[in-house]
Amino acid sequence: MINKLFIYGSLLETDNEFGRYLKQYAVYFKPGKFKGKLYDVGEYPGAITYPAGDYFVHGSIVILNNITEALKRLDDYEGYGDDQLQPNLFIRKLLTITTDDKAVKCWVYLYNHQISQLKQIYSGDYLSYKKA
């Protein structure tokens, strides 16, 4: 099973429970991006794929130490799964993430609700957007 996860939002921060979880149970691999759009959902961002566009979602790839346990915990955090509210807030998909030297298959949590009323984060970089 793929053991890499692409993170682009609140999971990049270490001042929340799941950011701290990743810091303890994952190893940073390298920065990456995928063709998509990033939106401000309120307390967190939401990303969608947009292969035909010129926008990118920027983030980091981490290698999960215990993929089964980690995905179970992260699915719960992201509101993904049959036991979560339907439709799920996020869906987990395998995407090809572009890095400086290669393409890497990673799990990514993508926003699964309407985006029409959300503000787009044009830079695709959530941490920079939050600082501004």
Helices and strands as residue ranges (DSSP letters): E 4-7, G 10-12, H 17-25, E 26-40, E 45-49, E 56-64, H 67-78, E 90-98, E 103-111, E 119-120, H 126-131
